[in-house]
Amino acid sequence: MLIHRGGGEAFAFSDPVPHDEPGKTYYKTKVEVTLGDPLPLPDPLPALRTPAPPAGA
């Protein structure tokens, strides 16, 4: 999961894809929402409430 406060977005990555290069990770699934909207997470986790962007952001 990644929260980008300056951009007003939240991201969740799941379903890792094997990769030959050490230290590199790739994901098959990416979910993106605007801050203030719930961020769906993979089952069985509930959606994550994301904060509204700070004033002036």
Rosetta silent file (secondary structure, phi, psi, omega in degrees, C-alpha in Angstrom):
SEQUENCE: MLIHRGGGEAFAFSDPVPHDEPGKTYYKTKVEVTLGDPLPLPDPLPALRTPAPPAGA
SCORE:     score description
SCORE:     0.000 S_00000001
   1 L     0.000  143.930 -179.916    0.000    0.000    0.000 S_00000001
   2 E  -140.425  129.706  174.989    1.192    3.495   -0.806 S_00000001
   3 E  -108.231  122.381  178.398   -0.354    6.830    0.211 S_00000001
   4 E  -111.040   88.663 -175.343    0.673    9.773   -1.989 S_00000001
   5 L   -62.706  -40.837 -179.552   -0.560   12.761   -0.004 S_00000001
   6 L   -63.932  -34.389  179.599    0.835   15.346   -2.407 S_00000001
   7 L   -90.882   -8.643  179.306   -0.930   13.696   -5.337 S_00000001
   8 L    69.713   31.516 -177.035   -4.092   12.974   -3.343 S_00000001
   9 E  -131.586  157.177  173.285   -4.033    9.262   -4.187 S_00000001
  10 E  -130.199  143.497 -177.689   -3.765    5.893   -2.473 S_00000001
  11 E  -130.162  144.532  171.509   -2.565    2.666   -4.107 S_00000001
  12 E  -128.360  132.197  179.702   -2.749   -1.004   -3.127 S_00000001
  13 E  -115.684  137.430  178.210   -0.647   -3.635   -4.901 S_00000001
  14 E  -148.660  176.397 -178.533   -1.314   -7.378   -4.681 S_00000001
  15 E    59.664   66.621 -179.642   -0.708  -10.663   -6.481 S_00000001
  16 E   -58.521  143.732  178.921    3.107  -10.532   -6.675 S_00000001
  17 E  -108.295  129.082  179.268    4.623  -11.830   -9.896 S_00000001
  18 L   -57.835  143.952 -179.420    7.882  -13.802   -9.663 S_00000001
  19 L  -141.414  142.293 -177.079   10.882  -11.961  -11.041 S_00000001
  20 L   -75.848  -21.089 -175.184   14.433  -13.116  -11.676 S_00000001
  21 L   -88.399  117.672 -179.821   16.067   -9.877  -10.582 S_00000001
  22 L   -58.684  139.649  177.485   16.734   -9.718   -6.805 S_00000001
  23 L    86.371   -9.513  178.587   15.164   -6.718   -5.108 S_00000001
  24 L  -102.185  131.759  177.169   12.626   -6.154   -7.887 S_00000001
  25 L  -129.375  134.587  177.257    8.981   -6.905   -7.210 S_00000001
  26 E  -122.781  150.087 -177.633    6.141   -6.663   -9.659 S_00000001
  27 E  -126.532  139.467  179.927    2.434   -6.985   -8.957 S_00000001
  28 E   -75.943  -32.296 -174.360   -0.365   -8.189  -11.205 S_00000001
  29 E  -115.753  130.308  176.674   -3.066   -6.150   -9.433 S_00000001
  30 E  -132.493  127.063  176.740   -3.010   -2.408   -8.721 S_00000001
  31 E  -116.772  134.845 -177.349   -5.926   -0.505   -7.202 S_00000001
  32 E  -130.870  133.983  176.672   -5.901    3.306   -7.121 S_00000001
  33 E  -136.580  161.681  173.198   -8.324    5.689   -5.386 S_00000001
  34 E   -80.705  138.904  178.149   -8.542    9.374   -4.600 S_00000001
  35 L   -54.979  138.167 -175.435   -7.819   10.174   -0.946 S_00000001
  36 L   105.458  -20.440  176.712  -11.082   10.301    0.973 S_00000001
  37 L   -96.981  152.026  176.615  -12.424    7.205   -0.853 S_00000001
  38 L   -68.347  140.406  179.457  -12.176    3.688    0.594 S_00000001
  39 E  -100.556  109.933  178.950   -9.229    1.666   -0.755 S_00000001
  40 L   -65.077  135.504  176.544  -10.268   -1.935   -1.531 S_00000001
  41 L  -115.247  161.947  179.927   -7.784   -4.494   -0.239 S_00000001
  42 L   -61.390  149.236  174.823   -7.507   -8.195   -1.157 S_00000001
  43 L   -58.920  142.406    7.158   -9.849  -10.650    0.604 S_00000001
  44 L   -95.886   16.247 -176.666  -10.243  -11.219    3.515 S_00000001
  45 L   -75.207  143.461  176.175   -9.096   -7.684    4.430 S_00000001
  46 L   -77.886  163.341  176.219  -11.682   -4.913    4.706 S_00000001
  47 L   -61.795  147.232 -179.135  -11.429   -1.735    2.645 S_00000001
  48 E   -97.059  128.282  175.210   -9.103    0.847    4.149 S_00000001
  49 L   -75.357  128.428  179.227  -10.491    4.268    4.930 S_00000001
  50 L  -105.428  143.229 -179.333   -8.196    6.881    3.446 S_00000001
  51 L   -72.859  150.115  173.389   -7.967   10.396    4.866 S_00000001
  52 L   -65.289  151.147  179.588   -9.111   13.353    2.825 S_00000001
  53 L   -61.639  145.980  179.473   -6.175   15.344    1.461 S_00000001
  54 L   -62.754  150.613  179.103   -4.882   18.035    3.817 S_00000001
  55 L   -58.371  135.018  179.182   -6.113   21.556    3.190 S_00000001
  56 L    85.040    2.424 -179.458   -3.927   23.334    0.671 S_00000001
  57 L   -88.373    0.000    0.000   -2.562   20.089   -0.783 S_00000001
